[in-house]
C-alpha cells in the first residue's frame, strides 16, 4: 500500500511538472541587431529598429 501511494505521488508530481510550458516572444525584426536590420531594409539610420526607440514611435499624441 505504501509503495502504491509513493508511485501515485511521483506520477502526479511528474504530470504537474510536465504540464508547465514556456512562451517565448519573438521581436518583429526576427531578432536581428538594429544595424543588421538597417542593412536589410536599406534605411539610413538604425535608430528606428533599436528596442529602446520602439516606444517613442508607437505613441500617438491626441490633443
C-alpha positions in Angstrom: 0.0 0.0 0.0 2.8 2.4 0.9 4.5 1.6 -2.5 1.4 2.4 -4.4 1.0 5.7 -2.6 4.6 6.7 -3.4 4.1 5.8 -7.0 0.9 7.8 -7.2 2.6 10.9 -5.7 5.5 10.5 -8.1 3.2 10.2 -11.1 1.2 13.3 -10.0 4.3 15.3 -9.5 5.7 14.3 -12.9 2.5 15.3 -14.6 2.3 18.6 -12.9 5.9 19.5 -13.8 5.5 18.3 -17.4 2.4 20.4 -17.9 4.4 23.7 -17.5 5.1 25.5 -20.7 7.3 28.4 -21.6 6.2 31.1 -24.1 8.9 32.9 -26.0 8.0 36.1 -27.8 10.0 37.0 -30.9 10.5 40.6 -31.9 9.1 41.8 -35.2 12.5 42.1 -36.7 13.4 38.4 -36.3 15.9 39.1 -33.5 18.4 40.9 -35.8 20.5 43.6 -34.3 19.5 47.1 -35.3 22.5 47.6 -37.6 21.8 44.4 -39.5 18.1 45.3 -39.8 19.1 48.7 -41.2 21.2 46.9 -43.9 18.3 44.6 -44.8 15.8 47.4 -45.2 18.2 49.9 -46.8 17.5 52.6 -44.2 20.0 55.3 -43.4 19.6 55.0 -39.7 19.4 52.1 -37.3 17.6 54.2 -34.7 14.0 53.1 -35.6 15.0 49.4 -35.2 16.6 49.8 -31.7 14.4 48.3 -28.9 14.6 51.5 -26.8 13.3 53.6 -29.7 10.2 51.5 -30.5 8.1 53.0 -27.7 8.8 56.5 -29.0 7.5 55.8 -32.5 4.4 53.8 -31.5 2.8 56.6 -29.3 0.3 58.9 -30.9 -0.5 62.2 -29.2 -4.2 63.1 -29.1 -4.6 66.7 -28.0 
